[in-house]
Amino acid sequence: MNKSSRSVMTFKNGIHPVYHGKELSESAETRVAPLLARYTVPLAQNAGKPPEVVVNPGDHVKKYQLIAKASGFVSANLHSPVSGTVKGLVDVPGPMGVPAKALEIVPDGLNEEMEPLPAIDWRTAEPKALLDRIAECGLVGMGGASFPTHVKLSPPPEKEIDTLILNGAECEPYLTADHRLMLEDPESVLAGAAVMGRILGIGDRVFIGVEMNKIDAIHRLNEKAEAYGVNIIPLKVQYPQGSEKQLINAITGREVPAGGLPMDAKCVVQNTGTAAAVADAVLRGRPLVERIVTVTGSVVKNPGNWKLLIGTPVIEAIKLAGGVTEEPGKLILGGPMMGFAQKSFEVPVSKNTSGILLLAQDQAVNYVSGNCIRCGRCVQGCPMHLMPCAIAAAVESYRFDLAKKHHVMDCLECGACAYVCPAKRPLVQHNRRAKAEIRRLTAKK
Amino acid sequence: MSTIVLVSVIVMGSLGLLLGLVIGFFAKIFKVETDSRVDLVAELLPGANCGGCGKAGCADFAKSVVSGENPPGKCPVSSAEQINAIAMALGIDAGGGFKKRAVVRCGGDIHQVARKINYNGVLDCASASLIAGGPKGCRYGCIGMGSCAAVCPFGAIELVNNLALVHPEICVGCGKCVSACPRGVIQLVPIESTVHVYCNSPEKGPEKRKNCKVSCLGCRKCEKTAPEKFKVEGFLAHVQYDAPVLPTEEDVEAVKCPTGALLTAARHKEIETNDPEFSVNE
């Protein structure tokens, strides 16, 4: 295990963002959002194939009713967040800047719910039954990548898995959704962790890594952890502590090989939000239709955390937080380091939206990027031990082969290099370009 | 003193003579047979090595012309006289109809198209297109950061008001810009064509209209006026470049495109270069 001099676990390199912004919303209790006039539930909320719609325009749906069915193994079911009428497929602005298909549902206010699926006693149930329930409930990774959970929990038989790690690091500045979840509902997180541990056949190597800036959450989890056989690991506050490869390194001391997956280091990493959703699915028989979202930023009147239904337009969430105090400079879905800037306020909340961040105009600075001064700060900051300066130089001269030799494909796009660069060079953008180009070239062959 | 000079002159001289003979001898033995016609054709070619013919360079193209793989007319850069000269020298048919030139099928300059995001990244079209669908509101039009101008070996592309503009008198149709454009906005068209649809967006009319004032709305007015010259596929009009008769300025006047997406190349250039505030809707 990696231990720093202060004997708190962490990984090598990485950065320490000056301003965390967590104080804006970390003490705000999670509130339930009132019912809106309409919801646009995006279809493609999972990595892999989008699910197929199984309802028709005009159909009446109940809350938790299946509205789109997984179309293959790497796909996830989608359920209605409200009871109401399906209006049909509409185009909504997608989180990546390109329009996405969404099902528009107008609630009827009756709040009719489907009968919950029978609860499963996870301590005695077959792993297969638990896995099927997770797939049925449409669970995806709620940390950001939205990879279907049942796929992540069924590693190929030749891969031995001996460790399950839950990511409670929440290393992104501003975000506090996971923090509030661990504080308010620690038992769901622990139960979810234990269920996933049983599916993977792991005895006592179930860990939850939590950064030290969430001491209260660590205490709350520790109170109940023993009953579920889960270990709570305090981690150093360091970005990107919550990236799965860094988390594995910090907790187990193992390295995921270049180009490999966590399972190559005998690990599975899940988000704490996903764990709570697993508990909901298995113990309470409820599919995933809502999640905790942090609505924050210095221009938001009352920053806080809300339990939002999937398909809530971002603008409505901002209204819940009291609107804005001044004209915002930038809207970001996710955290400021890895989140995606948005063009439109109509983007709906999806299963992987952890935060809605509004930056002030003076925070959304247009930097003038200069030439590389070869200070090497990006190399010191890169948690994957790459040389972002060398990759950027290769990309600027269209030498994508050279960028590949510098292992650009292992880049996490965490933004640590660009954050520390004194010349304000767009290093992450160069890396993304190189990755896209290399993927395109290999696909051609 | 004099003997040293004498000895060194004799030694160096005889060494030189001997090695010269050896080189001459081996040059005769290992002589590479070359086709003198290849050198002749290569000399007549422009030597720009642009790759527009599909070969690695002018020397490679010269080889393929001599072997009969390609007709001389496939060189996009050479003028008709130069091609005829090559054909005469080889005594073969010149071949023709390959002359093309590039056209940027977008009229969305800074005044016409909405800018949806405040872009502050790498000034390169491919990099910009990866971020939120690009800085302009339209996801199909010219990004306007000049990746095409950067690769043009002839300097035929100019950026005017954030829009790439091909100068037809300089462009030779090598097609380098076509592959450099991440949006596929640039098309190679027959050199005789003067009328183009300056829009590349397959979106529905109202969607396009939200983003751009000069987009093709797919109203089919051009198709109804001259069905053999224009064709609307989906919501986007196309000039039928392989039609027997290409559209002319009269056709443009007859159609009266409501948004001004259908224009002659000359008028398009005039709008972009001379009259930046021009908008057909005002």
Interface residues (C-beta under 8 A of the other chain):
Chain A: M96 G97 V98 K330 F340 A341 Q342 K343 A364 N366 Y367 P426 Q429 H430 R432 R433 A436 E437
Chain B: K116 I117 N118 N120 G121 V122 D124 A126 S127 L130 I131 A132 G133 G134 R139
